[in-house]
Amino acid sequence: MAFKAKIKVTLRPSILDVQGKAAQHALENLGYSSVESIRIGKYIEVIIGEDFRAEAEQVCTEICQKLLSNPIMEDFSFELVPVN
């Protein structure tokens, strides 16, 4: 069995999101004044070939902590979906 991990990596709320601010400013210039805030992050999909959800969760947590996110500046969350 395998699981698809749908991973979201976002900057922590205390970290200034320069890309988000630039996008917000650009949207304001395009006339979208109702957009109050933008935060930009990453979306990653990983297929994990483990038979049990607990093992897939462990692998996903480890790869997020070690490679896919910066633990000083970013938070991550994920959802596991079984694949055939």
N, CA, C and O atoms as a CHARMM CRD file, in Angstrom:
* protein
*
  336
    1    1 MET  N      0.84400  -1.18000   0.00000 PROA 1      0.00000
    2    1 MET  CA     0.00000   0.00000   0.00000 PROA 1      0.00000
    3    1 MET  C      0.88800   1.24100   0.00000 PROA 1      0.00000
    4    1 MET  O      2.06500   1.18600   0.35700 PROA 1      0.00000
    5    2 ALA  N      0.31100   2.32600  -0.39700 PROA 2      0.00000
    6    2 ALA  CA     1.03800   3.59200  -0.38300 PROA 2      0.00000
    7    2 ALA  C      0.07400   4.70400   0.01800 PROA 2      0.00000
    8    2 ALA  O     -1.14600   4.54500  -0.03000 PROA 2      0.00000
    9    3 PHE  N      0.64600   5.81600   0.40900 PROA 3      0.00000
   10    3 PHE  CA    -0.13500   6.99000   0.79300 PROA 3      0.00000
   11    3 PHE  C      0.39200   8.20800   0.04200 PROA 3      0.00000
   12    3 PHE  O      1.59800   8.36800  -0.14500 PROA 3      0.00000
   13    4 LYS  N     -0.53200   9.05800  -0.38100 PROA 4      0.00000
   14    4 LYS  CA    -0.13600  10.34700  -0.94000 PROA 4      0.00000
   15    4 LYS  C     -0.19200  11.36300   0.19900 PROA 4      0.00000
   16    4 LYS  O     -1.22800  11.54500   0.83900 PROA 4      0.00000
   17    5 ALA  N      0.93200  12.01300   0.43500 PROA 5      0.00000
   18    5 ALA  CA     0.98600  13.06800   1.44400 PROA 5      0.00000
   19    5 ALA  C      0.78000  14.40600   0.73800 PROA 5      0.00000
   20    5 ALA  O      1.53500  14.76100  -0.16700 PROA 5      0.00000
   21    6 LYS  N     -0.23500  15.13600   1.15400 PROA 6      0.00000
   22    6 LYS  CA    -0.50300  16.47700   0.63300 PROA 6      0.00000
   23    6 LYS  C     -0.00400  17.45400   1.69500 PROA 6      0.00000
   24    6 LYS  O     -0.63500  17.64200   2.73500 PROA 6      0.00000
   25    7 ILE  N      1.14000  18.06600   1.41000 PROA 7      0.00000
   26    7 ILE  CA     1.86700  18.84600   2.40900 PROA 7      0.00000
   27    7 ILE  C      1.74200  20.33800   2.11900 PROA 7      0.00000
   28    7 ILE  O      1.91500  20.77600   0.98100 PROA 7      0.00000
   29    8 LYS  N      1.44200  21.11100   3.15500 PROA 8      0.00000
   30    8 LYS  CA     1.41400  22.56900   3.06500 PROA 8      0.00000
   31    8 LYS  C      2.49500  23.12200   3.98800 PROA 8      0.00000
   32    8 LYS  O      2.55600  22.78000   5.16900 PROA 8      0.00000
   33    9 VAL  N      3.33900  23.97600   3.43500 PROA 9      0.00000
   34    9 VAL  CA     4.40100  24.62400   4.20500 PROA 9      0.00000
   35    9 VAL  C      4.14200  26.12800   4.14900 PROA 9      0.00000
   36    9 VAL  O      4.04400  26.71000   3.06800 PROA 9      0.00000
   37   10 THR  N      4.03400  26.74600   5.31800 PROA 10     0.00000
   38   10 THR  CA     3.75600  28.17600   5.38500 PROA 10     0.00000
   39   10 THR  C      4.72100  28.85400   6.34500 PROA 10     0.00000
   40   10 THR  O      5.23700  28.23800   7.27700 PROA 10     0.00000
   41   11 LEU  N      4.95100  30.13900   6.09300 PROA 11     0.00000
   42   11 LEU  CA     5.75800  30.91300   7.02000 PROA 11     0.00000
   43   11 LEU  C      5.01800  31.05300   8.34300 PROA 11     0.00000
   44   11 LEU  O      3.79100  31.14900   8.36700 PROA 11     0.00000
   45   12 ARG  N      5.74500  31.06500   9.41400 PROA 12     0.00000
   46   12 ARG  CA     5.13000  31.28500  10.72200 PROA 12     0.00000
   47   12 ARG  C      4.53200  32.69000  10.75900 PROA 12     0.00000
   48   12 ARG  O      5.03900  33.59600  10.09700 PROA 12     0.00000
   49   13 PRO  N      3.46600  32.87500  11.52300 PROA 13     0.00000
   50   13 PRO  CA     2.80400  34.19000  11.55300 PROA 13     0.00000
   51   13 PRO  C      3.73100  35.34300  11.93000 PROA 13     0.00000
   52   13 PRO  O      3.50100  36.47500  11.50400 PROA 13     0.00000
   53   14 SER  N      4.75300  35.08700  12.70400 PROA 14     0.00000
   54   14 SER  CA     5.65400  36.15700  13.14400 PROA 14     0.00000
   55   14 SER  C      6.68300  36.54700  12.08500 PROA 14     0.00000
   56   14 SER  O      7.40200  37.53200  12.25500 PROA 14     0.00000
   57   15 ILE  N      6.76100  35.77800  10.98700 PROA 15     0.00000
   58   15 ILE  CA     7.74300  36.02900   9.93200 PROA 15     0.00000
   59   15 ILE  C      7.09900  36.88800   8.83600 PROA 15     0.00000
   60   15 ILE  O      6.01100  36.57000   8.35500 PROA 15     0.00000
   61   16 LEU  N      7.76800  37.96400   8.44800 PROA 16     0.00000
   62   16 LEU  CA     7.27700  38.81900   7.37600 PROA 16     0.00000
   63   16 LEU  C      7.30000  38.05500   6.05900 PROA 16     0.00000
   64   16 LEU  O      8.32000  37.47400   5.68700 PROA 16     0.00000
   65   17 ASP  N      6.18100  38.06000   5.36100 PROA 17     0.00000
   66   17 ASP  CA     6.06200  37.37500   4.07700 PROA 17     0.00000
   67   17 ASP  C      6.25600  38.40300   2.96400 PROA 17     0.00000
   68   17 ASP  O      5.30400  39.05800   2.54200 PROA 17     0.00000
   69   18 VAL  N      7.48200  38.53600   2.49900 PROA 18     0.00000
   70   18 VAL  CA     7.81700  39.53800   1.48600 PROA 18     0.00000
   71   18 VAL  C      7.07600  39.25600   0.17500 PROA 18     0.00000
   72   18 VAL  O      6.56700  40.18100  -0.45800 PROA 18     0.00000
   73   19 GLN  N      7.01400  37.99400  -0.23100 PROA 19     0.00000
   74   19 GLN  CA     6.29000  37.64300  -1.45800 PROA 19     0.00000
   75   19 GLN  C      4.80900  37.96200  -1.32900 PROA 19     0.00000
   76   19 GLN  O      4.19300  38.47200  -2.26600 PROA 19     0.00000
   77   20 GLY  N      4.24500  37.66500  -0.18200 PROA 20     0.00000
   78   20 GLY  CA     2.83700  37.95900   0.05400 PROA 20     0.00000
   79   20 GLY  C      2.55400  39.45500  -0.01000 PROA 20     0.00000
   80   20 GLY  O      1.55600  39.87800  -0.59300 PROA 20     0.00000
   81   21 LYS  N      3.42900  40.25100   0.58700 PROA 21     0.00000
   82   21 LYS  CA     3.27100  41.70700   0.55700 PROA 21     0.00000
   83   21 LYS  C      3.36700  42.23300  -0.86800 PROA 21     0.00000
   84   21 LYS  O      2.59100  43.10700  -1.25300 PROA 21     0.00000
   85   22 ALA  N      4.30600  41.71700  -1.66000 PROA 22     0.00000
   86   22 ALA  CA     4.45300  42.14400  -3.04800 PROA 22     0.00000
   87   22 ALA  C      3.20100  41.78700  -3.85500 PROA 22     0.00000
   88   22 ALA  O      2.72200  42.59600  -4.65000 PROA 22     0.00000
   89   23 ALA  N      2.67400  40.57700  -3.65300 PROA 23     0.00000
   90   23 ALA  CA     1.46000  40.16300  -4.36000 PROA 23     0.00000
   91   23 ALA  C      0.27300  41.02400  -3.94700 PROA 23     0.00000
   92   23 ALA  O     -0.53700  41.40600  -4.79100 PROA 23     0.00000
   93   24 GLN  N      0.16200  41.33200  -2.65800 PROA 24     0.00000
   94   24 GLN  CA    -0.92400  42.17200  -2.18000 PROA 24     0.00000
   95   24 GLN  C     -0.84200  43.56500  -2.81500 PROA 24     0.00000
   96   24 GLN  O     -1.85200  44.11600  -3.25200 PROA 24     0.00000
   97   25 HSD  N      0.35100  44.11900  -2.86100 PROA 25     0.00000
   98   25 HSD  CA     0.54100  45.43900  -3.46800 PROA 25     0.00000
   99   25 HSD  C      0.16700  45.40300  -4.95300 PROA 25     0.00000
  100   25 HSD  O     -0.48900  46.31800  -5.45100 PROA 25     0.00000
  101   26 ALA  N      0.58200  44.35100  -5.65600 PROA 26     0.00000
  102   26 ALA  CA     0.26100  44.21800  -7.07600 PROA 26     0.00000
  103   26 ALA  C     -1.24500  44.12100  -7.28900 PROA 26     0.00000
  104   26 ALA  O     -1.77800  44.72400  -8.22000 PROA 26     0.00000
  105   27 LEU  N     -1.93100  43.37300  -6.44200 PROA 27     0.00000
  106   27 LEU  CA    -3.38500  43.25600  -6.56700 PROA 27     0.00000
  107   27 LEU  C     -4.08300  44.58000  -6.28300 PROA 27     0.00000
  108   27 LEU  O     -5.06900  44.92200  -6.93600 PROA 27     0.00000
  109   28 GLU  N     -3.57000  45.32200  -5.31100 PROA 28     0.00000
  110   28 GLU  CA    -4.12300  46.65900  -5.04800 PROA 28     0.00000
  111   28 GLU  C     -3.97900  47.53600  -6.28700 PROA 28     0.00000
  112   28 GLU  O     -4.90300  48.27100  -6.63400 PROA 28     0.00000
  113   29 ASN  N     -2.82400  47.46500  -6.95900 PROA 29     0.00000
  114   29 ASN  CA    -2.60100  48.25100  -8.17700 PROA 29     0.00000
  115   29 ASN  C     -3.52100  47.82100  -9.31100 PROA 29     0.00000
  116   29 ASN  O     -3.82400  48.61200 -10.20400 PROA 29     0.00000
  117   30 LEU  N     -3.96600  46.56700  -9.27600 PROA 30     0.00000
  118   30 LEU  CA    -4.90600  46.06900 -10.27900 PROA 30     0.00000
  119   30 LEU  C     -6.35900  46.37300  -9.91700 PROA 30     0.00000
  120   30 LEU  O     -7.27600  46.00600 -10.65100 PROA 30     0.00000
  121   31 GLY  N     -6.56200  47.04000  -8.78900 PROA 31     0.00000
  122   31 GLY  CA    -7.90600  47.43800  -8.39400 PROA 31     0.00000
  123   31 GLY  C     -8.60100  46.52500  -7.40800 PROA 31     0.00000
  124   31 GLY  O     -9.78500  46.71300  -7.12900 PROA 31     0.00000
  125   32 TYR  N     -7.89700  45.54200  -6.87200 PROA 32     0.00000
  126   32 TYR  CA    -8.49400  44.62100  -5.90400 PROA 32     0.00000
  127   32 TYR  C     -8.23900  45.13400  -4.48400 PROA 32     0.00000
  128   32 TYR  O     -7.46300  44.54900  -3.72800 PROA 32     0.00000
  129   33 SER  N     -8.89700  46.21900  -4.14400 PROA 33     0.00000
  130   33 SER  CA    -8.65800  46.85300  -2.84900 PROA 33     0.00000
  131   33 SER  C     -9.25800  46.07700  -1.68200 PROA 33     0.00000
  132   33 SER  O     -8.92400  46.34100  -0.52700 PROA 33     0.00000
  133   34 SER  N    -10.13600  45.12500  -1.97100 PROA 34     0.00000
  134   34 SER  CA   -10.74900  44.35400  -0.87900 PROA 34     0.00000
  135   34 SER  C     -9.83100  43.25000  -0.34700 PROA 34     0.00000
  136   34 SER  O    -10.12000  42.65700   0.69300 PROA 34     0.00000
  137   35 VAL  N     -8.72800  42.96900  -1.04900 PROA 35     0.00000
  138   35 VAL  CA    -7.77300  41.95600  -0.57700 PROA 35     0.00000
  139   35 VAL  C     -6.96500  42.57800   0.55900 PROA 35     0.00000
  140   35 VAL  O     -6.18400  43.50500   0.34300 PROA 35     0.00000
  141   36 GLU  N     -7.15800  42.06500   1.75300 PROA 36     0.00000
  142   36 GLU  CA    -6.53000  42.65100   2.94000 PROA 36     0.00000
  143   36 GLU  C     -5.17900  42.04300   3.28100 PROA 36     0.00000
  144   36 GLU  O     -4.32800  42.71500   3.86300 PROA 36     0.00000
  145   37 SER  N     -4.97200  40.78300   2.92800 PROA 37     0.00000
  146   37 SER  CA    -3.73200  40.12600   3.31700 PROA 37     0.00000
  147   37 SER  C     -3.50400  38.89600   2.44300 PROA 37     0.00000
  148   37 SER  O     -4.44700  38.20600   2.05600 PROA 37     0.00000
  149   38 ILE  N     -2.24400  38.63800   2.14400 PROA 38     0.00000
  150   38 ILE  CA    -1.85200  37.43200   1.39700 PROA 38     0.00000
  151   38 ILE  C     -0.63800  36.82300   2.08500 PROA 38     0.00000
  152   38 ILE  O      0.30700  37.52900   2.43700 PROA 38     0.00000
  153   39 ARG  N     -0.67200  35.51000   2.27300 PROA 39     0.00000
  154   39 ARG  CA     0.48600  34.75300   2.74800 PROA 39     0.00000
  155   39 ARG  C      0.76200  33.69900   1.68500 PROA 39     0.00000
  156   39 ARG  O     -0.15100  32.98800   1.26400 PROA 39     0.00000
  157   40 ILE  N      2.00100  33.59400   1.25400 PROA 40     0.00000
  158   40 ILE  CA     2.36400  32.64500   0.20500 PROA 40     0.00000
  159   40 ILE  C      3.18200  31.51000   0.82300 PROA 40     0.00000
  160   40 ILE  O      4.08900  31.73900   1.62300 PROA 40     0.00000
  161   41 GLY  N      2.83800  30.28700   0.43300 PROA 41     0.00000
  162   41 GLY  CA     3.55100  29.12600   0.94800 PROA 41     0.00000
  163   41 GLY  C      3.84200  28.13700  -0.16100 PROA 41     0.00000
  164   41 GLY  O      3.86500  28.49600  -1.33900 PROA 41     0.00000
  165   42 LYS  N      4.06300  26.88400   0.22400 PROA 42     0.00000
  166   42 LYS  CA     4.37900  25.82300  -0.72200 PROA 42     0.00000
  167   42 LYS  C      3.37800  24.68200  -0.54800 PROA 42     0.00000
  168   42 LYS  O      2.92500  24.39700   0.56100 PROA 42     0.00000
  169   43 TYR  N      3.04600  24.04100  -1.66000 PROA 43     0.00000
  170   43 TYR  CA     2.22900  22.83600  -1.64000 PROA 43     0.00000
  171   43 TYR  C      3.05100  21.73100  -2.29900 PROA 43     0.00000
  172   43 TYR  O      3.57200  21.91400  -3.39900 PROA 43     0.00000
  173   44 ILE  N      3.16700  20.59700  -1.63400 PROA 44     0.00000
  174   44 ILE  CA     4.01400  19.50200  -2.10200 PROA 44     0.00000
  175   44 ILE  C      3.22400  18.19700  -1.98900 PROA 44     0.00000
  176   44 ILE  O      2.54700  17.96900  -0.98700 PROA 44     0.00000
  177   45 GLU  N      3.30600  17.34400  -3.00600 PROA 45     0.00000
  178   45 GLU  CA     2.72400  16.00600  -2.93300 PROA 45     0.00000
  179   45 GLU  C      3.84600  14.97300  -2.97400 PROA 45     0.00000
  180   45 GLU  O      4.75000  15.04900  -3.80600 PROA 45     0.00000
  181   46 VAL  N      3.77100  14.01100  -2.06400 PROA 46     0.00000
  182   46 VAL  CA     4.77700  12.95100  -1.97800 PROA 46     0.00000
  183   46 VAL  C      4.05300  11.61200  -1.85100 PROA 46     0.00000
  184   46 VAL  O      3.13900  11.47600  -1.03700 PROA 46     0.00000
  185   47 ILE  N      4.44900  10.64000  -2.64000 PROA 47     0.00000
  186   47 ILE  CA     3.92200   9.28000  -2.49100 PROA 47     0.00000
  187   47 ILE  C      4.86200   8.52800  -1.55600 PROA 47     0.00000
  188   47 ILE  O      6.06600   8.44100  -1.79900 PROA 47     0.00000
  189   48 ILE  N      4.29300   7.99100  -0.48900 PROA 48     0.00000
  190   48 ILE  CA     5.06500   7.27700   0.52900 PROA 48     0.00000
  191   48 ILE  C      4.63400   5.81100   0.50900 PROA 48     0.00000
  192   48 ILE  O      3.47200   5.50200   0.77000 PROA 48     0.00000
  193   49 GLY  N      5.54800   4.92600   0.20500 PROA 49     0.00000
  194   49 GLY  CA     5.25700   3.49800   0.08600 PROA 49     0.00000
  195   49 GLY  C      5.35900   2.77300   1.41400 PROA 49     0.00000
  196   49 GLY  O      6.27800   1.98500   1.63500 PROA 49     0.00000
  197   50 GLU  N      4.42200   3.04100   2.28300 PROA 50     0.00000
  198   50 GLU  CA     4.33300   2.33600   3.57200 PROA 50     0.00000
  199   50 GLU  C      2.97600   1.64400   3.65000 PROA 50     0.00000
  200   50 GLU  O      1.99600   2.12500   3.08000 PROA 50     0.00000
  201   51 ASP  N      2.92000   0.52900   4.34800 PROA 51     0.00000
  202   51 ASP  CA     1.67700  -0.22600   4.46700 PROA 51     0.00000
  203   51 ASP  C      0.73200   0.33300   5.52200 PROA 51     0.00000
  204   51 ASP  O     -0.48100   0.14500   5.42900 PROA 51     0.00000
  205   52 PHE  N      1.27000   1.01100   6.51500 PROA 52     0.00000
  206   52 PHE  CA     0.44400   1.48300   7.62200 PROA 52     0.00000
  207   52 PHE  C      0.50700   3.00500   7.73800 PROA 52     0.00000
  208   52 PHE  O      1.55500   3.61900   7.54100 PROA 52     0.00000
  209   53 ARG  N     -0.63200   3.58900   8.06100 PROA 53     0.00000
  210   53 ARG  CA    -0.74400   5.04500   8.17300 PROA 53     0.00000
  211   53 ARG  C      0.25400   5.61600   9.18200 PROA 53     0.00000
  212   53 ARG  O      0.86000   6.65600   8.92200 PROA 53     0.00000
  213   54 ALA  N      0.43000   4.97000  10.30100 PROA 54     0.00000
  214   54 ALA  CA     1.33700   5.48900  11.33800 PROA 54     0.00000
  215   54 ALA  C      2.76600   5.61700  10.80400 PROA 54     0.00000
  216   54 ALA  O      3.45200   6.59900  11.08800 PROA 54     0.00000
  217   55 GLU  N      3.21200   4.62100  10.03000 PROA 55     0.00000
  218   55 GLU  CA     4.55800   4.68900   9.46000 PROA 55     0.00000
  219   55 GLU  C      4.64800   5.80000   8.40800 PROA 55     0.00000
  220   55 GLU  O      5.64700   6.51600   8.34300 PROA 55     0.00000
  221   56 ALA  N      3.60900   5.93900   7.59200 PROA 56     0.00000
  222   56 ALA  CA     3.59300   6.99800   6.58000 PROA 56     0.00000
  223   56 ALA  C      3.59800   8.37700   7.24500 PROA 56     0.00000
  224   56 ALA  O      4.26500   9.29300   6.76300 PROA 56     0.00000
  225   57 GLU  N      2.86300   8.52900   8.34200 PROA 57     0.00000
  226   57 GLU  CA     2.86900   9.79400   9.08600 PROA 57     0.00000
  227   57 GLU  C      4.26000  10.10000   9.62900 PROA 57     0.00000
  228   57 GLU  O      4.71200  11.24400   9.58700 PROA 57     0.00000
  229   58 GLN  N      4.93000   9.07900  10.13500 PROA 58     0.00000
  230   58 GLN  CA     6.28400   9.26300  10.67100 PROA 58     0.00000
  231   58 GLN  C      7.25000   9.69900   9.57600 PROA 58     0.00000
  232   58 GLN  O      8.03600  10.62700   9.76900 PROA 58     0.00000
  233   59 VAL  N      7.19300   9.02800   8.42200 PROA 59     0.00000
  234   59 VAL  CA     8.06800   9.39000   7.30400 PROA 59     0.00000
  235   59 VAL  C      7.77700  10.81400   6.85500 PROA 59     0.00000
  236   59 VAL  O      8.70100  11.59700   6.63500 PROA 59     0.00000
  237   60 CYS  N      6.51500  11.14900   6.71900 PROA 60     0.00000
  238   60 CYS  CA     6.13600  12.47900   6.26000 PROA 60     0.00000
  239   60 CYS  C      6.61800  13.55200   7.23700 PROA 60     0.00000
  240   60 CYS  O      7.15900  14.57500   6.81700 PROA 60     0.00000
  241   61 THR  N      6.42700  13.32500   8.51500 PROA 61     0.00000
  242   61 THR  CA     6.89000  14.28400   9.52700 PROA 61     0.00000
  243   61 THR  C      8.39600  14.47200   9.43700 PROA 61     0.00000
  244   61 THR  O      8.88500  15.60100   9.47400 PROA 61     0.00000
  245   62 GLU  N      9.13000  13.38000   9.32100 PROA 62     0.00000
  246   62 GLU  CA    10.59000  13.46500   9.25600 PROA 62     0.00000
  247   62 GLU  C     11.06800  14.20900   8.01400 PROA 62     0.00000
  248   62 GLU  O     11.97500  15.03600   8.11400 PROA 62     0.00000
  249   63 ILE  N     10.47900  13.93600   6.83900 PROA 63     0.00000
  250   63 ILE  CA    10.95000  14.62300   5.63600 PROA 63     0.00000
  251   63 ILE  C     10.57900  16.10500   5.65700 PROA 63     0.00000
  252   63 ILE  O     11.29800  16.94100   5.11000 PROA 63     0.00000
  253   64 CYS  N      9.46300  16.41600   6.28800 PROA 64     0.00000
  254   64 CYS  CA     9.10000  17.83100   6.42700 PROA 64     0.00000
  255   64 CYS  C     10.07800  18.54500   7.35800 PROA 64     0.00000
  256   64 CYS  O     10.52400  19.65400   7.06400 PROA 64     0.00000
  257   65 GLN  N     10.40700  17.91100   8.47200 PROA 65     0.00000
  258   65 GLN  CA    11.32500  18.52300   9.43400 PROA 65     0.00000
  259   65 GLN  C     12.75000  18.62000   8.90100 PROA 65     0.00000
  260   65 GLN  O     13.44800  19.59600   9.17700 PROA 65     0.00000
  261   66 LYS  N     13.18700  17.62200   8.14300 PROA 66     0.00000
  262   66 LYS  CA    14.58300  17.56500   7.70900 PROA 66     0.00000
  263   66 LYS  C     14.85700  18.25200   6.37800 PROA 66     0.00000
  264   66 LYS  O     15.98400  18.68600   6.14100 PROA 66     0.00000
  265   67 LEU  N     13.85200  18.36500   5.49500 PROA 67     0.00000
  266   67 LEU  CA    14.13300  18.86700   4.16100 PROA 67     0.00000
  267   67 LEU  C     13.09800  19.85600   3.62100 PROA 67     0.00000
  268   67 LEU  O     13.46800  20.90600   3.09400 PROA 67     0.00000
  269   68 LEU  N     11.82900  19.54200   3.74300 PROA 68     0.00000
  270   68 LEU  CA    10.81600  20.31600   3.03200 PROA 68     0.00000
  271   68 LEU  C     10.44000  21.63300   3.70000 PROA 68     0.00000
  272   68 LEU  O      9.85500  22.50300   3.05500 PROA 68     0.00000
  273   69 SER  N     10.76100  21.79300   4.96800 PROA 69     0.00000
  274   69 SER  CA    10.45800  23.05500   5.64500 PROA 69     0.00000
  275   69 SER  C     11.67000  23.51000   6.44000 PROA 69     0.00000
  276   69 SER  O     12.54800  22.71900   6.78300 PROA 69     0.00000
  277   70 ASN  N     11.69400  24.78800   6.72000 PROA 70     0.00000
  278   70 ASN  CA    12.71800  25.36900   7.58700 PROA 70     0.00000
  279   70 ASN  C     12.08500  25.51900   8.96600 PROA 70     0.00000
  280   70 ASN  O     11.24700  26.40000   9.15600 PROA 70     0.00000
  281   71 PRO  N     12.46100  24.68500   9.93100 PROA 71     0.00000
  282   71 PRO  CA    11.77500  24.67900  11.22800 PROA 71     0.00000
  283   71 PRO  C     11.90300  25.98700  12.00600 PROA 71     0.00000
  284   71 PRO  O     11.14300  26.21700  12.94700 PROA 71     0.00000
  285   72 ILE  N     12.83300  26.83100  11.63600 PROA 72     0.00000
  286   72 ILE  CA    12.98600  28.11400  12.32500 PROA 72     0.00000
  287   72 ILE  C     11.94000  29.11200  11.84400 PROA 72     0.00000
  288   72 ILE  O     11.45300  29.93000  12.62500 PROA 72     0.00000
  289   73 MET  N     11.59000  29.04800  10.54200 PROA 73     0.00000
  290   73 MET  CA    10.72600  30.05700   9.94600 PROA 73     0.00000
  291   73 MET  C      9.37200  29.54200   9.47600 PROA 73     0.00000
  292   73 MET  O      8.45100  30.33100   9.26500 PROA 73     0.00000
  293   74 GLU  N      9.24000  28.22700   9.30900 PROA 74     0.00000
  294   74 GLU  CA     8.04500  27.68600   8.66600 PROA 74     0.00000
  295   74 GLU  C      7.35500  26.63200   9.52100 PROA 74     0.00000
  296   74 GLU  O      7.97100  25.94500  10.33500 PROA 74     0.00000
  297   75 ASP  N      6.05400  26.53800   9.29900 PROA 75     0.00000
  298   75 ASP  CA     5.23100  25.47100   9.86200 PROA 75     0.00000
  299   75 ASP  C      4.79200  24.57300   8.71200 PROA 75     0.00000
  300   75 ASP  O      4.78500  24.99700   7.55600 PROA 75     0.00000
  301   76 PHE  N      4.42700  23.33900   9.02500 PROA 76     0.00000
  302   76 PHE  CA     3.90500  22.45300   7.99900 PROA 76     0.00000
  303   76 PHE  C      2.72400  21.67900   8.54100 PROA 76     0.00000
  304   76 PHE  O      2.58900  21.46100   9.74500 PROA 76     0.00000
  305   77 SER  N      1.87400  21.27200   7.61700 PROA 77     0.00000
  306   77 SER  CA     0.77100  20.36700   7.93800 PROA 77     0.00000
  307   77 SER  C      0.62100  19.43900   6.74300 PROA 77     0.00000
  308   77 SER  O      1.05800  19.75800   5.63800 PROA 77     0.00000
  309   78 PHE  N      0.00400  18.29600   6.97100 PROA 78     0.00000
  310   78 PHE  CA    -0.18000  17.36700   5.86100 PROA 78     0.00000
  311   78 PHE  C     -1.42000  16.52800   6.06500 PROA 78     0.00000
  312   78 PHE  O     -1.92900  16.36500   7.17400 PROA 78     0.00000
  313   79 GLU  N     -1.88600  15.99900   4.94200 PROA 79     0.00000
  314   79 GLU  CA    -3.00100  15.07500   4.91600 PROA 79     0.00000
  315   79 GLU  C     -2.52400  13.84000   4.16500 PROA 79     0.00000
  316   79 GLU  O     -1.88100  13.96300   3.12300 PROA 79     0.00000
  317   80 LEU  N     -2.82600  12.66100   4.67400 PROA 80     0.00000
  318   80 LEU  CA    -2.47300  11.41200   3.99700 PROA 80     0.00000
  319   80 LEU  C     -3.70400  10.81200   3.35700 PROA 80     0.00000
  320   80 LEU  O     -4.75700  10.69600   3.98400 PROA 80     0.00000
  321   81 VAL  N     -3.55600  10.42800   2.08600 PROA 81     0.00000
  322   81 VAL  CA    -4.64900   9.80800   1.34100 PROA 81     0.00000
  323   81 VAL  C     -4.14800   8.48800   0.78800 PROA 81     0.00000
  324   81 VAL  O     -3.12100   8.46800   0.10900 PROA 81     0.00000
  325   82 PRO  N     -4.84200   7.37300   1.05500 PROA 82     0.00000
  326   82 PRO  CA    -4.40500   6.08500   0.49400 PROA 82     0.00000
  327   82 PRO  C     -4.45000   6.10900  -1.03500 PROA 82     0.00000
  328   82 PRO  O     -5.36600   6.67500  -1.63300 PROA 82     0.00000
  329   83 VAL  N     -3.44300   5.48500  -1.65700 PROA 83     0.00000
  330   83 VAL  CA    -3.43300   5.32300  -3.10500 PROA 83     0.00000
  331   83 VAL  C     -3.27800   3.84700  -3.42800 PROA 83     0.00000
  332   83 VAL  O     -2.73500   3.07900  -2.63400 PROA 83     0.00000
  333   84 ASN  N     -3.75100   3.46600  -4.58000 PROA 84     0.00000
  334   84 ASN  CA    -3.67300   2.05200  -4.96800 PROA 84     0.00000
  335   84 ASN  C     -2.39000   1.75300  -5.68500 PROA 84     0.00000
  336   84 ASN  O     -2.15700   0.61200  -6.08400 PROA 84     0.00000
